[in-house]
Amino acid sequence: MTPDDSRPEHDGTGQRDPAVVAALRALGCADTDRLAVDGVPVAELADRFGTPLYVFSAPTLRERARRVQAALGPRVELLWSIKANPSLAVTACLRGAGVGCEIASLGELLVAEAAGHAPASLRFAGPGKAAAELDAALARGLGTFHVESRDELDELARLAAARDLVAAVAIRVNLPSGLGGARMRMGGRSSRFGVDAEQVPELVLAIDAAPSLRLTGLHVYGGTQCFDAAAFVAQARALAEHAARWERDLGVAFDELDVGGGFGIAVFAGDPEFDLDAAGRGLAEVIAAHDRPGRRWFVELGRYLAAPAGVYLTRVVRQKVSGGEHHAALDGGLHHAAAQAGFGAIVRRPPLVVCADRLRAAAETPVTIGGPLCTPADRFAEQLPLPALLAGDLLALLHCGAYGLSYSPTRFLSHAAPAEVLVDGGEARVVRLRGEPADALRGQLP
Ligand SMILES: Cc1ncc(COP(=O)(O)O)c(C=O)c1O
């Protein structure tokens, strides 16, 4: 995060930014004045459940899953990256839409199981899986371990042998090309993530030699927030070509290829759109060139599936003029929606923010909006034109269904965590209870 950079770039049109319009369209609100989720005005939700509040739309989640699956085609098995939103209700909704699941911790394994996923169907990635985690996952019958180092592989072999089990292993490959176009890259050079391509043959042979391991395939995940469909396709092609070469050279078979994901979603005004159809067409070519009966292809997505289905609601608590500029202090902030406050961003731009009940009102009053935390970093936008704000007004941050609460420093300043609500069939229900001030003491000993 940049500590105190210059004024954000925005085009002065407030909610008419194309990314905001697209986000409203995804919720079916492009032509209305009141933001609603699955037909329920968010103002009603804020009155009923309080603010700050996360609201998730089950129909939007299903529609995202349907669209992505349609674009990627029937040969691709879609996986939900639960790290993007560990909500049980969201995970269960996506499972109901036919989406599998990949996990990165034991906690995520428990959420996935509670959402109805059989452990044998899950895939477990992550560069720092501890022995206890590997062992507990083996004990629960986890499906496939995405191994990221020789070290991990040897430990998994020992643990599986001790339990008289055979662990299914896919090697996560750190391809030299990486994932071009990704805002956050996780490979391509020296990396904690994945096994360098030139070291993969050594691991393949080690798996072959270990009776407690069974080689199932390869995995790549080179980065997140990728807005370049061609780069995603190139990465998939590179993985398939490496697989073909290693199969030929080493006499093994990779029955499963997980080609990653990381499709980008607008977080800030001016962000582009990921060309899903181009990704689908390109991947179809890769699959056509490298397919065979029984081979399974996976794509794993977090934010692209869930971000558009979530809204973060926050009210203006105080407003004032200082140094000739309008300021609004909100009841929500960085501690719940860190990404929207620019956490991890190099250049700060305003997030996709609207006045929930005045979507079409003229955005004529530049205002700096931020939360209740004691840091200048708790600021969503600086001098962003919005309709004039008064205490009690409701703001909505869009595209907040992924990397929201779980990606935020929730304990900073000990504010209670917001509730989460799922709307489905026009009915809203709480799916995560609101926290309370006394949570600040929970688990602490004098
Ligand atoms: C291995 C792996 N898979 C999937 C994801 C999900 O990425 P995204 O939410 O960008 O789709 C991540 C995110 O960091 C990841 O590390």
PDBQT file of the ligand as one rigid body, heavy atoms in Angstrom, charges set to zero:
ROOT
HETATM    1  C1  LIG A 501      -3.066 -22.068  -5.745  1.00  0.00    +0.000 C 
HETATM    2  C2  LIG A 501      -4.161 -21.072  -5.893  1.00  0.00    +0.000 A 
HETATM    3  N1  LIG A 501      -5.276 -21.437  -6.545  1.00  0.00    +0.000 NA
HETATM    4  C3  LIG A 501      -6.304 -20.585  -6.709  1.00  0.00    +0.000 A 
HETATM    5  C4  LIG A 501      -6.255 -19.311  -6.218  1.00  0.00    +0.000 A 
HETATM    6  C5  LIG A 501      -7.439 -18.408  -6.426  1.00  0.00    +0.000 C 
HETATM    7  O1  LIG A 501      -7.122 -17.336  -7.192  1.00  0.00    +0.000 OA
HETATM    8  P1  LIG A 501      -8.237 -16.314  -7.731  1.00  0.00    +0.000 P 
HETATM    9  O2  LIG A 501      -9.090 -15.950  -6.577  1.00  0.00    +0.000 OA
HETATM   10  O3  LIG A 501      -7.471 -15.189  -8.274  1.00  0.00    +0.000 OA
HETATM   11  O4  LIG A 501      -9.039 -17.017  -8.766  1.00  0.00    +0.000 OA
HETATM   12  C6  LIG A 501      -5.112 -18.868  -5.537  1.00  0.00    +0.000 A 
HETATM   13  C7  LIG A 501      -5.012 -17.511  -5.025  1.00  0.00    +0.000 C 
HETATM   14  O5  LIG A 501      -4.051 -17.056  -4.477  1.00  0.00    +0.000 OA
HETATM   15  C8  LIG A 501      -4.026 -19.792  -5.365  1.00  0.00    +0.000 A 
HETATM   16  O6  LIG A 501      -2.927 -19.428  -4.711  1.00  0.00    +0.000 OA
ENDROOT
TORSDOF 0
